[in-house]
Amino acid sequence: MDVTPDISVLIPTFNRREIALRCIAALGAQDVAPARMEVIIVDDGSSDGTAEAIRAAAQGMALRVTCLVQANAGANAARNRAIDAASAPLVLILNDDSIATPGLVAEHLRMHAAHPAEADAVLGALALPQDPPPGLFEWLHHDAALGLRPAGEDLGWGAFFTFNLSAKTALLRRHGGFDTGLRWHEDVELGRRLSVEGLRVLHAPAAVVTHLHPMNEAGWLGIAEREGTALAAWLVRQPALREELVALGLHSRRLGTRATRHAVADAMLNPLTEPVALWLARRLAPRLPGPAGAMYRKLFQARKRRAIDAALPAGFG
């Protein structure tokens, strides 16, 4: 007789077969009985044999692993399909490059036992791998400030991040899951919708995953454009959230939401001067990663602001 698990671990994946296999293997080595958990991985139209490899690996595991396949529709659609398929009252959402430490699932279960309210979610920690050591762009992509927050603190809906997040299944279903029309900030957007029910995002620094996501300059700066485009799209859909979105980084010349410091930075870092700044940052990076990182952060924010302005419809605001 099938036993209903305590927690369903949900993972979207796309064309990252080897990393996804490491993710699954780490979940098979958890400090909880296999019957207490299930894993649902949704292959979002991969062409590298991901689904076949996961199903083959799952045959030798005590853990229940289900691999669903869909035509490519994005990570949000994959997460929503996994939420629909989950059989447990709790879901733990991971990225396919979030490699669980052995105590991850047990810590999420412990936190929810201590905080059973339906609107209580739990955010675990994200660590960088040490072998090989992380490069400059992995460090820039890593939000080290989160790790400094106290255990059990409510981080707010703005920290509803799906790299290592657990929540009550019924709450997510009632609010329709993730917005498939957004390709960035979609997790935080769901957190904002859940906030109307009193969402708390409780910090669990003992629930750790290692982030296996190599990053280069183009990939990291590309995130700036995706963030800016997503913030603009979110504002167009929900203009009443303008002030809250400004707090998330909606700094725009067109909207008049840039601070003076942003205007000064944009005058210095524009499409004409950016190539020179990139050349200097690249020269500094091997010898002075700190100053290079500071320059890259300014370039990132300038690109993000330009992306916001470019994505806003004509006449909006």
C-alpha positions, 0 to 999 in steps of 0.5 A, spaced: 500 500 500 502 506 498 504 511 503 503 518 502 509 522 503 510 528 508 514 532 503 514 532 495 521 535 492 519 539 485 525 540 480 524 543 473 530 541 468 532 543 461 538 540 458 542 539 464 542 532 464 549 531 468 547 536 473 540 534 474 543 527 475 547 529 481 541 533 484 537 526 484 543 522 487 543 527 493 536 527 494 537 519 494 542 520 500 538 524 505 537 523 512 530 521 512 526 515 511 525 514 503 518 513 504 517 520 507 519 524 501 518 523 493 521 527 488 518 530 482 522 532 476 519 535 470 523 535 464 521 541 460 522 539 453 530 537 453 534 534 447 539 531 451 536 525 454 535 528 461 528 524 462 531 517 460 537 518 464 533 520 470 528 514 469 534 509 469 538 512 475 531 512 479 530 504 478 536 503 483 534 508 488 529 506 494 526 513 493 520 514 489 522 519 483 517 521 478 520 524 471 514 528 467 516 530 460 512 536 457 514 540 451 518 546 452 514 551 456 519 554 461 521 553 468 514 556 471 510 551 467 514 545 469 513 547 477 506 548 476 505 541 473 510 538 479 505 542 484 499 539 481 502 532 481 505 532 488 501 528 493 504 531 500 502 536 504 508 540 503 513 541 497 520 543 497 522 547 490 529 546 488 533 548 482 536 542 478 543 545 480 541 545 487 545 540 490 542 538 497 546 536 503 544 530 507 540 534 512 536 538 507 529 535 507 530 533 515 531 541 516 525 543 512 520 538 515 523 540 522 521 547 520 514 546 518 513 542 524 515 548 528 511 552 524 505 549 521 501 555 519 499 554 512 502 561 510 508 559 513 514 558 508 521 556 509 527 558 505 534 554 506 541 556 504 545 557 498 552 555 498 557 556 493 561 549 491 569 549 493 571 544 488 573 547 483 573 554 487 568 559 485 570 564 480 568 572 480 561 571 477 559 566 481 561 570 487 557 576 484 551 572 483 551 569 490 547 573 495 551 572 501 547 577 505 541 572 506 546 567 510 547 573 515 540 573 517 538 569 523 535 563 523 527 563 524 527 570 521 521 572 517 525 574 511 518 577 507 515 575 501 521 578 497 525 572 499 520 567 496 526 564 492 525 557 489 532 555 489 531 552 496 524 553 498 518 549 502 511 551 502 504 548 503 502 545 497 494 547 498 497 554 499 500 554 492 495 551 488 489 556 491 493 561 488 494 558 481 502 557 482 507 561 478 505 566 473 508 563 466 508 569 463 514 572 467 521 569 466 524 572 472 522 574 478 516 569 477 518 566 484 517 573 488 511 575 484 508 569 487 510 571 494 507 577 493 500 574 491 501 569 497 502 575 502 495 577 502 494 571 506 500 573 511 505 569 508 512 568 512 518 566 509 522 563 515 530 563 514 533 556 515 540 556 514 541 549 516 537 547 510 543 547 505 544 546 498 550 547 493 549 551 487 552 548 481 551 554 476 558 556 472 557 563 470 561 567 466 561 575 464 555 574 458 551 570 463 551 574 469 550 581 465 544 577 461 541 577 468 541 584 468 537 585 462 532 579 464 531 582 471 529 589 468 525 586 463 521 582 468 520 588 473 517 592 467 512 587 465 510 586 472 509 593 473 505 593 466 500 588 469 500 591 476 501 598 476 498 599 483 505 595 486 509 601 483 512 603 490 513 595 492 517 594 485 521 600 486 523 597 492 525 591 488 529 595 483 525 598 479 529 604 478 527 607 471 528 614 467 522 614 464 518 613 470 522 618 474 524 612 479 531 613 479 535 616 485 540 622 483 546 616 484 542 612 479 542 618 474 549 620 475 551 612 474 547 612 467 551 618 465 557 615 466 555 608 464 552 608 457 552 604 451 558 608 448 562 608 455 560 601 457 565 597 452 571 601 456 568 600 463 568 592 461 575 592 458 577 595 465 574 591 469 577 585 465 584 587 466 582 588 473 579 582 475 585 577 475 589 582 480 584 586 483 577 582 484 574 586 489 574 593 485 573 589 478 567 586 482 564 593 484 565 595 477 561 589 474 556 591 479 555 598 477 555 595 470 549 590 472 545 595 475 546 600 469 544 595 464 538 593 468 535 600 468 536 600 461 532 594 460 526 597 464 526 603 460 526 599 453 521 594 456 516 599 458 510 600 453 510 607 449 507 612 453 506 608 459 507 611 466 
